[in-house]
Amino acid sequence: MRTATALHLSPLLPRFHNTNPSRFNAKAHLPIPHARLSPLRLGPARSSPDGQGAASAPVAAETKEEEPFSVIMALSTKYNDGIMVIDSPCSRYLLLDSSRNVHSMIKKDSVWTGSYWDEFASLPAIIPQGPIAMLGLGAGTAAHSILKYYPSFHIIGWELDELLINVARAYFDLSKVEEKNEHGGYLSVCIGDALSPDATVEGGFAGIIVDLFADGKILPQLLEEETWAGLAKKLMPNGRIMVNCSGRDNDQYYREHKIAPPKSKRSWTENSAIKALSRALPGEVCWKLVEEPDCENYFALTGPLPDLDAWSMAVPAKLSPKVKLWQQVE
């Protein structure tokens, strides 16, 4: 249920959503800004007895030693036209649906991805102790970082595709965070509709993380005020929602026409999800623009603007300067 960055690849290769000639506008920024092609080292797909798969894979560009990428698993399910696991010596990526978007990734030597998933690990520092809902679990990238630095939290993740969860357990160490740690924290997985009225817990959630995409686009329900009003009712007192809202509304036009978008003031008003959220919860929404060299995403946070200095001191050092970029929607 997500989206990601685009690479210039063969039609046979996975594609990464949201490109234009000057900037990606995406869910995830891969460390492959300008991909080239190399022969694929394809391991047999566990779901395919004949081991067939894509003919080639992207490699990192213009480095002293090229980082090889290989497809190690591929299958199709009822909910995803194609699930593909791409492996490299440093990272592993989960690609989903016909858009071939990267929905999750793990670094093999760190819980930090260097991309937007890291932002979610700042949420536990400003919410009460209590369960965190993760709507759009994917392979559990954000769950790993949260439980690493806030190990007492119980995360409840929703994902529509059960086979995707099986892939995450086999290839992305999801099972490790499903085990209760010494501090009592762990991940529970729920298979089903993340936006269902039944996706709740008694007493409410301390936090709700929303990262819901399909076919490379944010779910249309997230552009409706009613959806946000309903999610807010699932919070306990002083609970908050943090959302990956994707990019600017008109970026699809620029991608399709392969032209660079005009420079703008980069305001929250360029994102329909934040506009819907601010209408549903007037005066109770903050926003920030997550910018990377080839990627930008709008994020939203419900509740009053936190004390940014206190927040920056309460999060891991990696996130400390990033939390100071939040602003109140006005």
TORKOL-4160 file (C-alpha; in steps of 0.2 Angstrom, whole numbers, padded with zeros to 4 digits, m for minus):
330
<pt num="1" X="0000" Y="0000" Z="0000"/>
<pt num="2" X="0014" Y="0013" Z="m0004"/>
<pt num="3" X="0025" Y="0022" Z="m0016"/>
<pt num="4" X="0043" Y="0026" Z="m0019"/>
<pt num="5" X="0056" Y="0034" Z="m0029"/>
<pt num="6" X="0059" Y="0032" Z="m0048"/>
<pt num="7" X="0074" Y="0025" Z="m0057"/>
<pt num="8" X="0078" Y="0025" Z="m0075"/>
<pt num="9" X="0077" Y="0006" Z="m0079"/>
<pt num="10" X="0073" Y="m0006" Z="m0092"/>
<pt num="11" X="0054" Y="m0010" Z="m0095"/>
<pt num="12" X="0058" Y="m0027" Z="m0087"/>
<pt num="13" X="0064" Y="m0020" Z="m0071"/>
<pt num="14" X="0055" Y="m0013" Z="m0056"/>
<pt num="15" X="0050" Y="0005" Z="m0057"/>
<pt num="16" X="0051" Y="0017" Z="m0043"/>
<pt num="17" X="0036" Y="0030" Z="m0043"/>
<pt num="18" X="0037" Y="0049" Z="m0043"/>
<pt num="19" X="0051" Y="0056" Z="m0055"/>
<pt num="20" X="0054" Y="0071" Z="m0064"/>
<pt num="21" X="0070" Y="0077" Z="m0073"/>
<pt num="22" X="0076" Y="0087" Z="m0058"/>
<pt num="23" X="0069" Y="0079" Z="m0042"/>
<pt num="24" X="0060" Y="0064" Z="m0036"/>
<pt num="25" X="0044" Y="0066" Z="m0026"/>
<pt num="26" X="0042" Y="0051" Z="m0016"/>
<pt num="27" X="0039" Y="0039" Z="m0002"/>
<pt num="28" X="0056" Y="0033" Z="m0002"/>
<pt num="29" X="0073" Y="0039" Z="m0008"/>
<pt num="30" X="0084" Y="0025" Z="m0013"/>
<pt num="31" X="0103" Y="0027" Z="m0013"/>
<pt num="32" X="0103" Y="0025" Z="m0032"/>
<pt num="33" X="0100" Y="0042" Z="m0040"/>
<pt num="34" X="0105" Y="0037" Z="m0057"/>
<pt num="35" X="0104" Y="0019" Z="m0061"/>
<pt num="36" X="0112" Y="0009" Z="m0074"/>
<pt num="37" X="0109" Y="m0009" Z="m0079"/>
<pt num="38" X="0120" Y="m0024" Z="m0076"/>
<pt num="39" X="0116" Y="m0043" Z="m0078"/>
<pt num="40" X="0104" Y="m0049" Z="m0065"/>
<pt num="41" X="0110" Y="m0062" Z="m0053"/>
<pt num="42" X="0093" Y="m0070" Z="m0050"/>
<pt num="43" X="0090" Y="m0082" Z="m0036"/>
<pt num="44" X="0075" Y="m0094" Z="m0039"/>
<pt num="45" X="0058" Y="m0086" Z="m0033"/>
<pt num="46" X="0051" Y="m0097" Z="m0019"/>
<pt num="47" X="0034" Y="m0095" Z="m0026"/>
<pt num="48" X="0039" Y="m0100" Z="m0044"/>
<pt num="49" X="0046" Y="m0118" Z="m0046"/>
<pt num="50" X="0055" Y="m0113" Z="m0063"/>
<pt num="51" X="0064" Y="m0098" Z="m0055"/>
<pt num="52" X="0059" Y="m0086" Z="m0068"/>
<pt num="53" X="0060" Y="m0068" Z="m0065"/>
<pt num="54" X="0066" Y="m0051" Z="m0072"/>
<pt num="55" X="0080" Y="m0051" Z="m0084"/>
<pt num="56" X="0091" Y="m0038" Z="m0076"/>
<pt num="57" X="0092" Y="m0027" Z="m0061"/>
<pt num="58" X="0098" Y="m0009" Z="m0056"/>
<pt num="59" X="0115" Y="m0006" Z="m0049"/>
<pt num="60" X="0122" Y="0009" Z="m0039"/>
<pt num="61" X="0129" Y="0022" Z="m0051"/>
<pt num="62" X="0146" Y="0031" Z="m0052"/>
<pt num="63" X="0154" Y="0023" Z="m0036"/>
<pt num="64" X="0171" Y="0016" Z="m0035"/>
<pt num="65" X="0164" Y="m0002" Z="m0033"/>
<pt num="66" X="0147" Y="m0005" Z="m0041"/>
<pt num="67" X="0134" Y="m0012" Z="m0029"/>
<pt num="68" X="0126" Y="m0027" Z="m0037"/>
<pt num="69" X="0107" Y="m0029" Z="m0035"/>
<pt num="70" X="0098" Y="m0045" Z="m0037"/>
<pt num="71" X="0080" Y="m0051" Z="m0037"/>
<pt num="72" X="0079" Y="m0065" Z="m0024"/>
<pt num="73" X="0060" Y="m0068" Z="m0023"/>
<pt num="74" X="0045" Y="m0063" Z="m0034"/>
<pt num="75" X="0027" Y="m0068" Z="m0033"/>
<pt num="76" X="0009" Y="m0061" Z="m0037"/>
<pt num="77" X="m0006" Y="m0061" Z="m0025"/>
<pt num="78" X="m0024" Y="m0056" Z="m0024"/>
<pt num="79" X="m0019" Y="m0039" Z="m0018"/>
<pt num="80" X="m0002" Y="m0036" Z="m0026"/>
<pt num="81" X="0001" Y="m0039" Z="m0045"/>
<pt num="82" X="0019" Y="m0041" Z="m0041"/>
<pt num="83" X="0029" Y="m0043" Z="m0025"/>
<pt num="84" X="0047" Y="m0043" Z="m0027"/>
<pt num="85" X="0062" Y="m0043" Z="m0015"/>
<pt num="86" X="0078" Y="m0034" Z="m0022"/>
<pt num="87" X="0094" Y="m0038" Z="m0013"/>
<pt num="88" X="0111" Y="m0029" Z="m0012"/>
<pt num="89" X="0126" Y="m0031" Z="m0001"/>
<pt num="90" X="0120" Y="m0016" Z="0010"/>
<pt num="91" X="0101" Y="m0016" Z="0009"/>
<pt num="92" X="0086" Y="m0025" Z="0004"/>
<pt num="93" X="0070" Y="m0018" Z="m0004"/>
<pt num="94" X="0052" Y="m0023" Z="m0005"/>
<pt num="95" X="0043" Y="m0019" Z="m0022"/>
<pt num="96" X="0024" Y="m0020" Z="m0023"/>
<pt num="97" X="0010" Y="m0020" Z="m0036"/>
<pt num="98" X="0010" Y="m0016" Z="m0054"/>
<pt num="99" X="0019" Y="0001" Z="m0051"/>
<pt num="100" X="0034" Y="m0008" Z="m0044"/>
<pt num="101" X="0035" Y="0004" Z="m0030"/>
<pt num="102" X="0047" Y="0002" Z="m0015"/>
<pt num="103" X="0036" Y="0000" Z="0000"/>
<pt num="104" X="0049" Y="m0005" Z="0013"/>
<pt num="105" X="0068" Y="m0007" Z="0015"/>
<pt num="106" X="0081" Y="m0013" Z="0027"/>
<pt num="107" X="0099" Y="m0008" Z="0029"/>
<pt num="108" X="0109" Y="m0023" Z="0034"/>
<pt num="109" X="0120" Y="m0014" Z="0047"/>
<pt num="110" X="0108" Y="m0001" Z="0054"/>
<pt num="111" X="0089" Y="0002" Z="0058"/>
<pt num="112" X="0091" Y="0019" Z="0049"/>
<pt num="113" X="0086" Y="0020" Z="0031"/>
<pt num="114" X="0092" Y="0037" Z="0027"/>
<pt num="115" X="0074" Y="0040" Z="0020"/>
<pt num="116" X="0057" Y="0045" Z="0026"/>
<pt num="117" X="0054" Y="0029" Z="0036"/>
<pt num="118" X="0066" Y="0036" Z="0049"/>
<pt num="119" X="0054" Y="0051" Z="0053"/>
<pt num="120" X="0041" Y="0039" Z="0061"/>
<pt num="121" X="0053" Y="0035" Z="0075"/>
<pt num="122" X="0052" Y="0053" Z="0082"/>
<pt num="123" X="0033" Y="0050" Z="0086"/>
<pt num="124" X="0035" Y="0040" Z="0103"/>
<pt num="125" X="0044" Y="0054" Z="0111"/>
<pt num="126" X="0029" Y="0066" Z="0111"/>
<pt num="127" X="0015" Y="0053" Z="0114"/>
<pt num="128" X="0008" Y="0045" Z="0130"/>
<pt num="129" X="0014" Y="0027" Z="0134"/>
<pt num="130" X="0002" Y="0016" Z="0125"/>
<pt num="131" X="m0001" Y="0006" Z="0109"/>
<pt num="132" X="0004" Y="0013" Z="0092"/>
<pt num="133" X="m0006" Y="0009" Z="0077"/>
<pt num="134" X="0004" Y="0007" Z="0061"/>
<pt num="135" X="m0008" Y="0008" Z="0046"/>
<pt num="136" X="0001" Y="0002" Z="0031"/>
<pt num="137" X="0014" Y="m0010" Z="0039"/>
<pt num="138" X="0023" Y="m0016" Z="0023"/>
<pt num="139" X="0038" Y="m0026" Z="0029"/>
<pt num="140" X="0040" Y="m0016" Z="0045"/>
<pt num="141" X="0054" Y="m0004" Z="0041"/>
<pt num="142" X="0047" Y="0009" Z="0054"/>
<pt num="143" X="0043" Y="m0004" Z="0067"/>
<pt num="144" X="0061" Y="m0009" Z="0068"/>
<pt num="145" X="0068" Y="0008" Z="0071"/>
<pt num="146" X="0054" Y="0012" Z="0084"/>
<pt num="147" X="0057" Y="m0003" Z="0094"/>
<pt num="148" X="0075" Y="m0001" Z="0094"/>
<pt num="149" X="0075" Y="0016" Z="0102"/>
<pt num="150" X="0058" Y="0015" Z="0111"/>
<pt num="151" X="0057" Y="m0004" Z="0116"/>
<pt num="152" X="0043" Y="m0003" Z="0128"/>
<pt num="153" X="0030" Y="0001" Z="0115"/>
<pt num="154" X="0017" Y="m0011" Z="0108"/>
<pt num="155" X="0015" Y="m0008" Z="0089"/>
<pt num="156" X="m0001" Y="m0015" Z="0081"/>
<pt num="157" X="0002" Y="m0015" Z="0062"/>
<pt num="158" X="m0011" Y="m0017" Z="0049"/>
<pt num="159" X="m0008" Y="m0024" Z="0031"/>
<pt num="160" X="m0021" Y="m0030" Z="0019"/>
<pt num="161" X="m0010" Y="m0044" Z="0011"/>
<pt num="162" X="m0006" Y="m0059" Z="0022"/>
<pt num="163" X="0006" Y="m0066" Z="0009"/>
<pt num="164" X="0016" Y="m0049" Z="0010"/>
<pt num="165" X="0018" Y="m0052" Z="0028"/>
<pt num="166" X="0024" Y="m0069" Z="0025"/>
<pt num="167" X="0037" Y="m0062" Z="0014"/>
<pt num="168" X="0042" Y="m0049" Z="0027"/>
<pt num="169" X="0045" Y="m0062" Z="0040"/>
<pt num="170" X="0056" Y="m0072" Z="0028"/>
<pt num="171" X="0066" Y="m0058" Z="0020"/>
<pt num="172" X="0065" Y="m0043" Z="0032"/>
<pt num="173" X="0066" Y="m0050" Z="0049"/>
<pt num="174" X="0048" Y="m0045" Z="0054"/>
<pt num="175" X="0047" Y="m0060" Z="0065"/>
<pt num="176" X="0061" Y="m0053" Z="0076"/>
<pt num="177" X="0050" Y="m0038" Z="0081"/>
<pt num="178" X="0035" Y="m0049" Z="0084"/>
<pt num="179" X="0044" Y="m0057" Z="0098"/>
<pt num="180" X="0041" Y="m0047" Z="0115"/>
<pt num="181" X="0058" Y="m0040" Z="0120"/>
<pt num="182" X="0065" Y="m0038" Z="0138"/>
<pt num="183" X="0056" Y="m0021" Z="0140"/>
<pt num="184" X="0039" Y="m0028" Z="0135"/>
<pt num="185" X="0038" Y="m0020" Z="0118"/>
<pt num="186" X="0033" Y="m0030" Z="0102"/>
<pt num="187" X="0024" Y="m0029" Z="0085"/>
<pt num="188" X="0007" Y="m0037" Z="0083"/>
<pt num="189" X="0001" Y="m0040" Z="0065"/>
<pt num="190" X="m0017" Y="m0038" Z="0059"/>
<pt num="191" X="m0022" Y="m0043" Z="0042"/>
<pt num="192" X="m0036" Y="m0032" Z="0036"/>
<pt num="193" X="m0042" Y="m0015" Z="0031"/>
<pt num="194" X="m0032" Y="m0002" Z="0041"/>
<pt num="195" X="m0046" Y="0011" Z="0039"/>
<pt num="196" X="m0060" Y="m0001" Z="0045"/>
<pt num="197" X="m0069" Y="0005" Z="0060"/>
<pt num="198" X="m0064" Y="m0011" Z="0069"/>
<pt num="199" X="m0045" Y="m0006" Z="0067"/>
<pt num="200" X="m0045" Y="0000" Z="0085"/>
<pt num="201" X="m0041" Y="m0004" Z="0103"/>
<pt num="202" X="m0050" Y="m0002" Z="0120"/>
<pt num="203" X="m0044" Y="0015" Z="0127"/>
<pt num="204" X="m0037" Y="0021" Z="0111"/>
<pt num="205" X="m0020" Y="0023" Z="0103"/>
<pt num="206" X="m0006" Y="0033" Z="0109"/>
<pt num="207" X="m0001" Y="0036" Z="0092"/>
<pt num="208" X="m0006" Y="0032" Z="0074"/>
<pt num="209" X="0006" Y="0031" Z="0060"/>
<pt num="210" X="m0002" Y="0032" Z="0042"/>
<pt num="211" X="0008" Y="0026" Z="0027"/>
<pt num="212" X="m0006" Y="0021" Z="0015"/>
<pt num="213" X="m0003" Y="0020" Z="m0004"/>
<pt num="214" X="m0009" Y="0009" Z="m0018"/>
<pt num="215" X="m0003" Y="0009" Z="m0036"/>
<pt num="216" X="0009" Y="0023" Z="m0032"/>
<pt num="217" X="m0004" Y="0035" Z="m0025"/>
<pt num="218" X="m0010" Y="0040" Z="m0008"/>
<pt num="219" X="m0026" Y="0032" Z="m0004"/>
<pt num="220" X="m0041" Y="0042" Z="m0010"/>
<pt num="221" X="m0049" Y="0040" Z="0007"/>
<pt num="222" X="m0035" Y="0051" Z="0015"/>
<pt num="223" X="m0041" Y="0065" Z="0005"/>
<pt num="224" X="m0058" Y="0065" Z="0014"/>
<pt num="225" X="m0061" Y="0075" Z="0030"/>
<pt num="226" X="m0072" Y="0060" Z="0037"/>
<pt num="227" X="m0057" Y="0048" Z="0036"/>
<pt num="228" X="m0047" Y="0060" Z="0047"/>
<pt num="229" X="m0061" Y="0063" Z="0059"/>
<pt num="230" X="m0063" Y="0045" Z="0061"/>
<pt num="231" X="m0045" Y="0041" Z="0065"/>
<pt num="232" X="m0044" Y="0055" Z="0077"/>
<pt num="233" X="m0058" Y="0047" Z="0087"/>
<pt num="234" X="m0047" Y="0032" Z="0089"/>
<pt num="235" X="m0034" Y="0041" Z="0099"/>
<pt num="236" X="m0032" Y="0041" Z="0118"/>
<pt num="237" X="m0031" Y="0058" Z="0126"/>
<pt num="238" X="m0015" Y="0068" Z="0120"/>
<pt num="239" X="m0012" Y="0055" Z="0107"/>
<pt num="240" X="m0006" Y="0060" Z="0090"/>
<pt num="241" X="m0007" Y="0055" Z="0071"/>
<pt num="242" X="0009" Y="0056" Z="0060"/>
<pt num="243" X="0006" Y="0054" Z="0042"/>
<pt num="244" X="0016" Y="0052" Z="0026"/>
<pt num="245" X="0006" Y="0063" Z="0014"/>
<pt num="246" X="0017" Y="0060" Z="m0002"/>
<pt num="247" X="0022" Y="0075" Z="m0013"/>
<pt num="248" X="0013" Y="0090" Z="m0021"/>
<pt num="249" X="m0004" Y="0088" Z="m0029"/>
<pt num="250" X="0002" Y="0092" Z="m0047"/>
<pt num="251" X="0018" Y="0081" Z="m0047"/>
<pt num="252" X="0009" Y="0068" Z="m0057"/>
<pt num="253" X="0007" Y="0080" Z="m0071"/>
<pt num="254" X="0025" Y="0084" Z="m0072"/>
<pt num="255" X="0030" Y="0066" Z="m0071"/>
<pt num="256" X="0019" Y="0061" Z="m0085"/>
<pt num="257" X="0025" Y="0075" Z="m0096"/>
<pt num="258" X="0043" Y="0073" Z="m0091"/>
<pt num="259" X="0046" Y="0091" Z="m0086"/>
<pt num="260" X="0053" Y="0099" Z="m0071"/>
<pt num="261" X="0040" Y="0107" Z="m0060"/>
<pt num="262" X="0041" Y="0126" Z="m0057"/>
<pt num="263" X="0049" Y="0132" Z="m0041"/>
<pt num="264" X="0037" Y="0136" Z="m0027"/>
<pt num="265" X="0036" Y="0141" Z="m0009"/>
<pt num="266" X="0034" Y="0122" Z="m0004"/>
<pt num="267" X="0019" Y="0126" Z="0007"/>
<pt num="268" X="0007" Y="0113" Z="0015"/>
<pt num="269" X="m0006" Y="0120" Z="0004"/>
<pt num="270" X="0001" Y="0110" Z="m0011"/>
<pt num="271" X="m0004" Y="0094" Z="m0003"/>
<pt num="272" X="m0022" Y="0088" Z="m0003"/>
<pt num="273" X="m0020" Y="0076" Z="0011"/>
<pt num="274" X="m0014" Y="0089" Z="0023"/>
<pt num="275" X="m0028" Y="0101" Z="0018"/>
<pt num="276" X="m0041" Y="0088" Z="0021"/>
<pt num="277" X="m0033" Y="0084" Z="0038"/>
<pt num="278" X="m0033" Y="0102" Z="0043"/>
<pt num="279" X="m0051" Y="0104" Z="0038"/>
<pt num="280" X="m0056" Y="0089" Z="0049"/>
<pt num="281" X="m0045" Y="0095" Z="0064"/>
<pt num="282" X="m0044" Y="0114" Z="0062"/>
<pt num="283" X="m0030" Y="0122" Z="0072"/>
<pt num="284" X="m0023" Y="0105" Z="0077"/>
<pt num="285" X="m0011" Y="0100" Z="0063"/>
<pt num="286" X="0007" Y="0103" Z="0060"/>
<pt num="287" X="0017" Y="0100" Z="0045"/>
<pt num="288" X="0035" Y="0098" Z="0038"/>
<pt num="289" X="0043" Y="0095" Z="0021"/>
<pt num="290" X="0055" Y="0080" Z="0021"/>
<pt num="291" X="0068" Y="0085" Z="0009"/>
<pt num="292" X="0083" Y="0074" Z="0003"/>
<pt num="293" X="0094" Y="0076" Z="m0012"/>
<pt num="294" X="0082" Y="0067" Z="m0024"/>
<pt num="295" X="0066" Y="0066" Z="m0014"/>
<pt num="296" X="0053" Y="0076" Z="m0005"/>
<pt num="297" X="0038" Y="0071" Z="0005"/>
<pt num="298" X="0025" Y="0081" Z="0015"/>
<pt num="299" X="0022" Y="0075" Z="0033"/>
<pt num="300" X="0008" Y="0079" Z="0045"/>
<pt num="301" X="0006" Y="0078" Z="0063"/>
<pt num="302" X="m0010" Y="0081" Z="0074"/>
<pt num="303" X="m0010" Y="0090" Z="0090"/>
<pt num="304" X="m0002" Y="0107" Z="0095"/>
<pt num="305" X="0015" Y="0110" Z="0089"/>
<pt num="306" X="0027" Y="0102" Z="0102"/>
<pt num="307" X="0041" Y="0110" Z="0111"/>
<pt num="308" X="0054" Y="0108" Z="0097"/>
<pt num="309" X="0069" Y="0110" Z="0108"/>
<pt num="310" X="0063" Y="0097" Z="0121"/>
<pt num="311" X="0057" Y="0085" Z="0107"/>
<pt num="312" X="0074" Y="0086" Z="0098"/>
<pt num="313" X="0083" Y="0081" Z="0115"/>
<pt num="314" X="0071" Y="0067" Z="0117"/>
<pt num="315" X="0074" Y="0058" Z="0100"/>
<pt num="316" X="0089" Y="0048" Z="0094"/>
<pt num="317" X="0103" Y="0060" Z="0088"/>
<pt num="318" X="0100" Y="0055" Z="0070"/>
<pt num="319" X="0083" Y="0063" Z="0071"/>
<pt num="320" X="0087" Y="0078" Z="0083"/>
<pt num="321" X="0089" Y="0092" Z="0069"/>
<pt num="322" X="0074" Y="0085" Z="0059"/>
<pt num="323" X="0061" Y="0087" Z="0072"/>
<pt num="324" X="0065" Y="0106" Z="0073"/>
<pt num="325" X="0058" Y="0108" Z="0055"/>
<pt num="326" X="0039" Y="0105" Z="0060"/>
<pt num="327" X="0028" Y="0120" Z="0059"/>
<pt num="328" X="0010" Y="0124" Z="0064"/>
<pt num="329" X="m0003" Y="0124" Z="0050"/>
<pt num="330" X="m0010" Y="0142" Z="0049"/>
